[in-house]
Amino acid sequence: MAPRKEPKDTIGYAEAVTELEEILDELEADDVDVDRLAEQVRRAADLIELCRGRLEKAQVEVTRIVADLDALDGDDEDE
């Protein structure tokens, strides 16, 4: 399987996880292509960084939404 070269922002989280799983399967195989090993590990590191960034952004957004909802509940109690 040829490595994908999409810029970080064009690949979705689910697609990144799928590609990570494919890379892991290749690395766990008995016939690992040593010539591609560093390239695969580098790509996996990039994908992990992308996934962590997306998870952090989602966590911040969810926290903001919950805080907004809590603020609305607080406003309702004042009435």
C-alpha positions in Angstrom: 0.0 0.0 0.0 1.5 3.4 -1.0 1.5 6.0 1.7 -1.1 8.8 1.4 0.2 12.3 1.0 -2.8 14.5 1.9 -2.1 17.6 3.8 -3.1 17.3 7.4 -6.3 19.3 7.2 -7.8 17.4 4.3 -8.0 14.0 5.9 -10.8 13.3 8.4 -10.4 11.8 11.8 -12.0 8.5 10.9 -9.9 8.2 7.8 -6.8 8.9 9.8 -7.7 6.2 12.3 -8.3 3.8 9.5 -4.9 4.6 7.9 -3.2 4.2 11.3 -4.8 0.7 11.6 -3.6 -0.2 8.2 0.0 0.9 9.0 -0.2 -1.0 12.3 -1.3 -4.1 10.5 1.7 -3.7 8.1 4.1 -3.2 10.9 2.8 -6.2 12.8 3.2 -8.5 9.7 5.9 -11.0 9.5 7.1 -9.6 6.2 7.6 -5.9 7.2 9.2 -3.9 4.4 12.3 -2.6 6.1 12.8 -0.1 3.3 9.5 1.6 4.1 9.6 1.2 7.9 10.8 4.7 8.7 8.3 6.2 6.2 5.5 4.3 7.8 6.4 5.3 11.3 6.8 8.9 10.2 3.3 8.8 8.6 1.8 7.2 11.7 3.3 9.9 13.9 1.8 12.6 11.6 -1.6 10.8 11.8 -1.4 10.5 15.6 -0.7 14.2 15.8 -3.6 15.0 13.6 -6.0 12.8 15.7 -4.8 14.3 19.0 -5.4 17.8 17.6 -8.9 17.0 16.4 -9.7 15.4 19.8 -8.4 18.4 21.7 -10.5 20.7 19.5 -13.6 18.6 20.0 -13.0 18.5 23.7 -12.7 22.3 23.9 -15.9 22.7 21.8 -17.9 20.3 23.9 -16.7 22.0 27.1 -17.8 25.3 25.7 -21.2 24.0 24.6 -21.8 22.4 28.1 -20.7 25.7 29.8 -23.2 27.6 27.5 -25.9 25.2 28.5 -25.1 25.5 32.1 -25.3 29.3 31.8 -28.7 29.0 30.2 -29.9 26.8 33.0 -28.6 29.3 35.5 -30.6 32.1 33.7 -33.7 29.9 33.9 -33.4 29.5 37.7 -33.3 33.3 38.1 -36.8 33.6 36.8 
